[in-house]
Amino acid sequence: MASTNPAAGSGTDAPKIIWNQAQRRFETEDKKAYLQYLIKNGGKVMDMIHTFVPSSKRGLGLASHLCLAAFNHADAHSLSVIPSCSYISDTFLPRNPTWNYLLYSEEKKSNL
């Protein structure tokens, strides 16, 4: 299990997000909030399939911190992203359009 830095661009109160490679997810230290993904297309595409934050921890921005860690990871590893999770496609990306360059498309598929 490898760890990643706290979400880039956040203040010092940013939660530590862990990359749990074995379970294919990014998670908080207590493992209660997480972003789950699948790797596709021969290891070139990260399909972000599910984000979960327990009700006791909602409203703290944890889902956004999980997304930042996952998108930073995808960028650092030259992965395209499929935002299958509705939170990512409907909330995170509209609020953070600078990450759109990582989105998987048929044009990128032909270049892989």
C-alpha atoms as a printed R data frame, in Angstrom:
    type eleno elety resid chain resno       x      y       z
1   ATOM     1    CA   MET     A     1   0.000  0.000   0.000
2   ATOM     2    CA   ALA     A     2   1.461  3.301  -1.084
3   ATOM     3    CA   SER     A     3   0.447  6.707   0.225
4   ATOM     4    CA   THR     A     4   0.022  9.964  -1.588
5   ATOM     5    CA   ASN     A     5   0.407 13.511  -0.370
6   ATOM     6    CA   PRO     A     6  -2.610 15.344   0.967
7   ATOM     7    CA   ALA     A     7  -4.721 16.810  -1.808
8   ATOM     8    CA   ALA     A     8  -2.707 19.362  -3.741
9   ATOM     9    CA   GLY     A     9  -3.805 22.941  -3.540
10  ATOM    10    CA   SER     A    10  -5.517 22.498  -0.179
11  ATOM    11    CA   GLY     A    11  -4.776 24.132   3.127
12  ATOM    12    CA   THR     A    12  -2.837 22.505   5.920
13  ATOM    13    CA   ASP     A    13  -6.063 21.036   7.301
14  ATOM    14    CA   ALA     A    14  -6.434 18.741   4.278
15  ATOM    15    CA   PRO     A    15  -7.049 15.119   5.241
16  ATOM    16    CA   LYS     A    16  -4.377 12.571   4.417
17  ATOM    17    CA   ILE     A    17  -5.531 10.400   1.526
18  ATOM    18    CA   ILE     A    18  -3.972  6.947   1.108
19  ATOM    19    CA   TRP     A    19  -3.618  5.132  -2.213
20  ATOM    20    CA   ASN     A    20  -4.661  1.543  -1.459
21  ATOM    21    CA   GLN     A    21  -3.421 -0.090  -4.655
22  ATOM    22    CA   ALA     A    22  -4.406 -3.623  -3.593
23  ATOM    23    CA   GLN     A    23  -8.067 -2.646  -3.185
24  ATOM    24    CA   ARG     A    24  -8.003 -0.174  -6.087
25  ATOM    25    CA   ARG     A    25  -9.102  2.803  -4.101
26  ATOM    26    CA   PHE     A    26  -8.068  6.072  -2.506
27  ATOM    27    CA   GLU     A    27  -9.175  6.298   1.108
28  ATOM    28    CA   THR     A    28  -8.994  8.344   4.262
29  ATOM    29    CA   GLU     A    29  -6.679  7.088   6.993
30  ATOM    30    CA   ASP     A    30  -9.610  5.547   8.858
31  ATOM    31    CA   LYS     A    31 -10.692  3.787   5.614
32  ATOM    32    CA   LYS     A    32 -14.285  5.025   6.056
33  ATOM    33    CA   ALA     A    33 -14.366  7.375   3.048
34  ATOM    34    CA   TYR     A    34 -13.028  6.204  -0.296
35  ATOM    35    CA   LEU     A    35 -12.978  6.505  -4.069
36  ATOM    36    CA   GLN     A    36 -12.963  3.167  -5.882
37  ATOM    37    CA   TYR     A    37 -11.618  2.671  -9.403
38  ATOM    38    CA   LEU     A    38 -10.919  0.065 -12.077
39  ATOM    39    CA   ILE     A    39  -7.945  0.021 -14.428
40  ATOM    40    CA   LYS     A    40  -8.864 -0.614 -18.074
41  ATOM    41    CA   ASN     A    41  -7.386 -0.633 -21.570
42  ATOM    42    CA   GLY     A    42  -4.164 -2.357 -20.640
43  ATOM    43    CA   GLY     A    43  -3.445 -0.100 -17.695
44  ATOM    44    CA   LYS     A    44  -3.941  3.199 -19.542
45  ATOM    45    CA   VAL     A    45  -7.387  4.204 -18.266
46  ATOM    46    CA   MET     A    46  -8.646  4.735 -14.706
47  ATOM    47    CA   ASP     A    47 -12.412  4.268 -14.444
48  ATOM    48    CA   MET     A    48 -13.508  6.041 -11.251
49  ATOM    49    CA   ILE     A    49 -16.593  4.032 -10.374
50  ATOM    50    CA   HIS     A    50 -17.659  4.975  -6.845
51  ATOM    51    CA   THR     A    51 -17.111  7.599  -4.187
52  ATOM    52    CA   PHE     A    52 -18.353  6.985  -0.649
53  ATOM    53    CA   VAL     A    53 -18.350  9.237   2.406
54  ATOM    54    CA   PRO     A    54 -20.251  8.056   5.516
55  ATOM    55    CA   SER     A    55 -23.051 10.347   6.666
56  ATOM    56    CA   SER     A    56 -21.097 11.215   9.823
57  ATOM    57    CA   LYS     A    57 -18.321 12.735   7.684
58  ATOM    58    CA   ARG     A    58 -20.339 14.454   4.947
59  ATOM    59    CA   GLY     A    59 -19.985 18.179   4.414
60  ATOM    60    CA   LEU     A    60 -16.248 18.194   5.181
61  ATOM    61    CA   GLY     A    61 -15.106 18.120   1.553
62  ATOM    62    CA   LEU     A    62 -13.760 14.561   1.792
63  ATOM    63    CA   ALA     A    63 -15.194 13.478  -1.576
64  ATOM    64    CA   SER     A    64 -13.433 16.393  -3.240
65  ATOM    65    CA   HIS     A    65 -10.129 15.535  -1.504
66  ATOM    66    CA   LEU     A    66 -10.476 11.922  -2.649
67  ATOM    67    CA   CYS     A    67 -11.075 13.095  -6.221
68  ATOM    68    CA   LEU     A    68  -8.071 15.416  -6.126
69  ATOM    69    CA   ALA     A    69  -5.834 12.573  -4.964
70  ATOM    70    CA   ALA     A    70  -7.174 10.258  -7.694
71  ATOM    71    CA   PHE     A    71  -6.879 12.858 -10.462
72  ATOM    72    CA   ASN     A    72  -3.362 13.803  -9.336
73  ATOM    73    CA   HIS     A    73  -2.466 10.106  -9.411
74  ATOM    74    CA   ALA     A    74  -3.943  9.676 -12.892
75  ATOM    75    CA   ASP     A    75  -2.038 12.722 -14.126
76  ATOM    76    CA   ALA     A    76   1.260 11.569 -12.590
77  ATOM    77    CA   HIS     A    77   0.856  8.129 -14.190
78  ATOM    78    CA   SER     A    78  -0.350  9.372 -17.611
79  ATOM    79    CA   LEU     A    79  -3.755  7.730 -17.225
80  ATOM    80    CA   SER     A    80  -6.952  8.865 -18.894
81  ATOM    81    CA   VAL     A    81 -10.021  9.007 -16.651
82  ATOM    82    CA   ILE     A    82 -13.565  7.719 -17.086
83  ATOM    83    CA   PRO     A    83 -15.764  9.467 -14.482
84  ATOM    84    CA   SER     A    84 -18.393  6.712 -14.026
85  ATOM    85    CA   CYS     A    85 -19.205  7.881 -10.482
86  ATOM    86    CA   SER     A    86 -22.070 10.392 -10.557
87  ATOM    87    CA   TYR     A    87 -20.431 12.599  -7.906
88  ATOM    88    CA   ILE     A    88 -17.333 12.953 -10.075
89  ATOM    89    CA   SER     A    89 -19.176 13.583 -13.365
90  ATOM    90    CA   ASP     A    90 -22.006 15.745 -11.965
91  ATOM    91    CA   THR     A    91 -20.332 17.657  -9.119
92  ATOM    92    CA   PHE     A    92 -16.538 17.433  -8.976
93  ATOM    93    CA   LEU     A    93 -15.716 18.003 -12.662
94  ATOM    94    CA   PRO     A    94 -18.155 20.907 -13.187
95  ATOM    95    CA   ARG     A    95 -16.572 22.580 -10.135
96  ATOM    96    CA   ASN     A    96 -13.024 21.686 -11.274
97  ATOM    97    CA   PRO     A    97 -12.993 21.863 -15.093
98  ATOM    98    CA   THR     A    98  -9.199 22.100 -15.194
99  ATOM    99    CA   TRP     A    99  -9.147 18.282 -14.854
100 ATOM   100    CA   ASN     A   100 -11.145 17.751 -18.063
101 ATOM   101    CA   TYR     A   101  -7.948 17.219 -20.072
102 ATOM   102    CA   LEU     A   102  -7.581 13.822 -18.394
103 ATOM   103    CA   LEU     A   103 -10.985 12.565 -19.519
104 ATOM   104    CA   TYR     A   104 -10.972  9.491 -21.709
105 ATOM   105    CA   SER     A   105 -12.240  9.959 -25.245
106 ATOM   106    CA   GLU     A   106 -12.290  7.987 -28.456
107 ATOM   107    CA   GLU     A   107  -9.632 10.332 -29.842
108 ATOM   108    CA   LYS     A   108  -7.302  9.421 -26.962
109 ATOM   109    CA   LYS     A   109  -8.129  5.737 -27.480
110 ATOM   110    CA   SER     A   110  -6.719  5.845 -31.006
111 ATOM   111    CA   ASN     A   111  -3.498  7.391 -29.662
112 ATOM   112    CA   LEU     A   112  -2.954  4.771 -26.925
